[in-house]
């Protein structure tokens, strides 16, 4: 746009863009913006959506966008929907996320975004891959299911480690969160009303290998998230971006 003035914040920048695109000569060359995944982690907040809505409302700006989550429209207010004035097209492919997610840890994308998953700095490797997978799964689940997973993560991060011996090596490991303990905590937090319901909510995480369930020496069912301390910490610090 070759704007001559410097802006202190997005609001000033938007005002200047509005002024420039409001000129008569701007109508000769309208601005077309193509935005993939308007509900992505970096754009999901209220401020970003409000700015995009104001930008889309300009006469000489045309916004074409895709959404990843079917319920994305509920995040927009009536005013924002009026400003966007969308014409909806169903382009659902029903394809598995594996192909899209397979690029998450690529060197090119890391440099482009400055970190995995919208620049949140999740990193690469096993931990980063688990977080990317968790983001895809969590987006399709209820808030209760996400809160249950967070409860397990908090317990695992803060629980004492136990000494284990094997192949002449002594290790300190997290043995797991008892399923019964999780159930009563979820009951107290009104996240579930029965153990059967809790098991159903855990199924999706288990199917995607985000939770392991094993039995202890006494037959107790134990839950373990196969993620290191760094990964769990980053998940909890950025929990809102998984919702």
ABEGO torsion letter per residue (X at the ends): XGBABBBABAAAAAAAAAAAAABAAAAABBBBBBBBGAABAAAABAAAAAAAAAAAABAABBBBBBBABAAAAAABBAAAAAAAGBBBBBABAGBBAAAAAAAAABAAAAAAAGEBGGGAGAEBEAAAAAAAAAAAAAAABBAAAAAAAAAAAAAAAABBBBBBBBGGBBBBBBAEBBAAAAAAAAAAAGABABAAAAAAAAAAAAAAGABBBBBBAAGBBBBBBBBBAAAAAAAAAAAAAAX
